[in-house]
Amino acid sequence: MAVWALGINHTTAPLDLRGRFAYAVDQLEPTLRAFRESLARRHEAAILSTCNRTEIYCAGEHSDIDRTLDWLAHSGGVQPGVLRSHAYLLQDGNAARHAFRVASGLDSMVLGEAQILGQMKDAVRAADRAGALGTTLNQLFQRSFAVAKEVRTSTEIGAHSISMAAAAVRLAGQLFEDLGQIRVLFVGAGEMIELAATHFAARNPKAIAVANRTLERGERLATRFGGETMRLADLPSRLHEFDAVISCTASTLPIIGLGAVERALKARRHRPMFMVDLAVPRDIEPEVKALEDVYLYTVDDLASVVQTGQESRQAAVEQAEAIIDAGVQSFLHWMDQRHHVPLILQLNAQADEWRALELARARKQLAKGEDVEAVLEALSRGLTQKMLHGAMAELRSGDAASRDRATSAIQHFFLRKER
């Protein structure tokens, strides 16, 4: 059995390329089904897609990493060579190590962040619903979760980590003298926006509003923070009201265009606007960043902020890597054992067949009234003869070298002394 993984993340691919391979949670199942149908062999598969990465994990009798890369490139509308130049391709132990590091937050833009673990669990559930999660990948991910838990409980890897949302608040604080005097608009109502709203709400802004495609979900979030709800369609006409705009939706196209921001700035008499685009693909057109009175940050722009303090956690990283190393070795040992499962099943089946034959013979003899001791003696003798027949035959046949090999094996398996 082989395991392989390939993907792109914030360190290997630019934001716009990552956007081509971004899948919303409800897209994972049909995407996995399409991937498996494109292959001659239905490999196990799971897709992890976040704002910072898209990765596909597979398992099968033989590695099919090139075909997997070709399919992923086609799904994103790019040439395989372009994707390969930005992708990492990992197999077996390296694939397991990567999965463990991702789950533990060691491969994240925010060192030690915990959100990725929930996203991985979502990916596993989607793969299971799609019928793409087999024994091997399930084992890989369950071990990933166990390793991540040990890393978080045994090290300080997540201590003082700055989340993307906290980084956004920090940057806003550098632009506005008093965050209590600003009006904040959140576009979207997903987990990332909820996290961002929590951080901003802690600074008691003057007003909070939530714009979302689904009003009901937006209302739930707005009510929690004492804010108002607005329709996404009203966004262009009301954009000028807000000093800070934080956006993260699942839209495949930008929902805040250059023209809308220019009109908003004119209405604001060019008072500065702080904008954070946490979405992949982008929610805000990149040209907005060139406007003089707009301070626009993407997920990649926040990288330098969230890296703060990582050097002081190097000891925790080393501890985490040691835990991950042990997890990888354990997974590889499990994988190696899986190779012998068919032989073990055959041995058990053969032993059960012999046992059934001898029991049937013993029952017939007892039914005839034969002596119980004699029947038990015959039963035990019959079983041992069947078990030793193959070994005896090897010792009596073949050339000298074959007999020597048989002798060594028989001594190892049958003549071991109990300690």
HELIX and SHEET records of a PDB file:
HELIX    1   1 LEU A   15  ARG A   20  1                                   6    
HELIX    2   2 VAL A   25  GLU A   37  1                                  13    
HELIX    3   3 ILE A   65  GLY A   76  1                                  12    
HELIX    4   4 PRO A   80  HIS A   86  1                                   7    
HELIX    5   5 GLY A   93  SER A  104  1                                  12    
HELIX    6   6 GLN A  115  ARG A  129  1                                  15    
HELIX    7   7 THR A  135  SER A  154  1                                  20    
HELIX    8   8 MET A  164  LEU A  175  1                                  12    
HELIX    9   9 LEU A  179  GLN A  181  5                                   3    
HELIX   10  10 GLU A  191  ALA A  201  1                                  11    
HELIX   11  11 LEU A  215  ARG A  224  1                                  10    
HELIX   12  12 LEU A  232  ASP A  234  5                                   3    
HELIX   13  13 LEU A  235  ARG A  238  1                                   4    
HELIX   14  14 LEU A  239  GLU A  241  5                                   3    
HELIX   15  15 LEU A  258  ALA A  267  1                                  10    
HELIX   16  16 PRO A  286  ALA A  290  5                                   5    
HELIX   17  17 ALA A  303  VAL A  306  1                                   4    
HELIX   18  18 GLU A  311  ARG A  313  5                                   3    
HELIX   19  19 GLN A  314  ARG A  338  1                                  25    
HELIX   20  20 VAL A  341  ALA A  367  1                                  27    
HELIX   21  21 VAL A  372  ARG A  396  1                                  25    
HELIX   22  22 ALA A  400  PHE A  414  1                                  15    
SHEET    1   A 4 GLU A  44  SER A  49  0                                        
SHEET    2   A 4 ARG A  53  GLY A  60 -1                                        
SHEET    3   A 4 ALA A   2  ASN A   9 -1                                        
SHEET    4   A 4 TYR A  88  GLN A  91 -1                                        
SHEET    1   B 6 GLU A 228  ARG A 231  0                                        
SHEET    2   B 6 ALA A 207  ASN A 212  1                                        
SHEET    3   B 6 ARG A 183  VAL A 187  1                                        
SHEET    4   B 6 ALA A 244  SER A 247  1                                        
SHEET    5   B 6 MET A 273  ASP A 277  1                                        
SHEET    6   B 6 VAL A 294  THR A 298  1                                        
END                                                                             
